[in-house]
Amino acid sequence: MPRAREVLMITAGFYSLWFRTPVGKGVSFVELEDNGKLGGRDATFAYAGQWKQDDERFEATVSAKPIAPDVSGTDAIDIVLVGQPDGEGSAFCVGFIKQSPDFRFDVAVVRMNDIAHAW
């Protein structure tokens, strides 16, 4: 009898976030914690927020704060990601910025091997 294929959902661990926006591309790194919190950073922003997965839907709400003083006066931006797991431990999402909802972008949430904290 054939065995059912195990579908890997998003779970706690380390992830790279590959994003493509209307103004460019980039990558960030986050840790998704068991308690639904997330945190991470890249060269420009520090990230903190919440994540959850319900069946086949992955959602995250993230506050992104500039690491260096921002000359534009922006204190933080609030990001929402919504997408579907790919069945192999990663997810493909659409994101938007709450302060500018028409600014939409694509994000690939890719599981990394579990590593020690790098930040």
C-alpha positions in Angstrom: 0.0 0.0 0.0 1.5 3.4 -0.9 2.3 5.7 2.0 0.8 9.2 2.1 3.3 11.9 1.3 4.2 13.9 4.4 3.6 17.6 3.8 6.1 19.8 5.7 4.5 22.9 7.1 6.2 26.0 8.3 7.6 25.3 11.8 9.8 27.1 14.2 13.4 27.6 12.9 15.6 29.9 10.9 14.4 31.2 7.5 15.7 33.4 4.8 13.2 35.8 3.2 13.8 36.5 -0.4 11.8 39.5 -1.5 11.1 41.3 -4.8 9.5 44.8 -4.5 8.7 47.3 -7.2 11.9 49.1 -6.3 14.4 46.2 -5.9 15.2 42.8 -4.5 16.8 41.7 -1.2 17.1 39.1 1.5 16.6 39.1 5.2 16.9 36.5 7.9 14.4 35.7 10.7 13.8 33.1 13.4 10.3 31.8 13.8 9.8 30.8 17.4 7.5 28.1 18.8 5.4 30.7 20.6 4.4 32.5 17.4 6.9 35.3 17.7 9.5 36.2 15.1 12.6 38.3 15.0 15.5 39.0 12.7 17.4 41.6 10.7 19.3 42.5 7.6 21.6 45.4 6.8 18.8 48.0 6.9 16.1 46.8 9.3 15.5 44.9 12.5 12.3 42.8 12.5 9.9 41.8 15.2 6.5 40.3 15.0 4.1 37.4 15.0 3.5 34.4 12.7 1.0 31.6 12.4 -0.1 28.9 10.1 -3.6 27.6 9.8 -4.0 24.6 7.5 -2.6 25.8 4.2 -2.3 29.5 5.0 0.9 31.2 6.4 0.6 34.7 7.9 3.0 37.1 9.5 2.7 40.6 10.8 6.1 42.3 11.2 7.3 45.7 12.5 10.5 46.7 10.6 12.6 49.4 12.3 15.5 51.1 10.6 18.9 50.1 12.1 20.5 53.4 11.3 18.8 56.8 11.7 16.4 57.3 8.9 16.6 60.7 7.2 13.0 60.3 5.9 11.6 60.5 9.4 10.2 57.0 9.2 10.2 55.3 12.6 9.0 51.9 11.5 6.9 50.2 8.9 4.3 47.5 9.5 4.4 44.6 7.1 1.8 41.9 6.5 2.7 38.6 4.7 0.1 36.1 3.5 0.9 32.9 1.6 0.8 29.2 1.2 3.4 26.6 2.3 5.0 24.7 -0.6 4.8 21.4 1.2 8.5 21.2 1.7 9.0 23.6 4.7 9.0 26.9 2.8 6.2 29.3 1.7 5.5 31.8 -1.0 3.8 35.0 0.1 2.5 38.3 -1.0 3.3 41.2 1.3 2.1 44.7 1.7 3.0 47.7 4.0 0.1 48.8 6.2 1.2 52.5 5.8 1.1 52.1 2.0 -1.3 49.2 1.1 -0.8 49.7 -2.6 2.9 48.8 -2.2 2.8 45.1 -2.7 5.7 42.6 -3.1 6.5 38.9 -3.4 8.4 37.0 -0.6 9.8 33.5 -0.6 10.1 32.2 3.0 12.9 29.6 2.8 13.8 27.3 5.7 17.5 27.2 6.5 19.3 24.5 8.3 19.0 25.1 12.0 22.0 27.2 13.0 23.1 29.0 16.1 22.0 32.6 16.5 24.1 34.8 14.2 22.6 38.0 15.7 
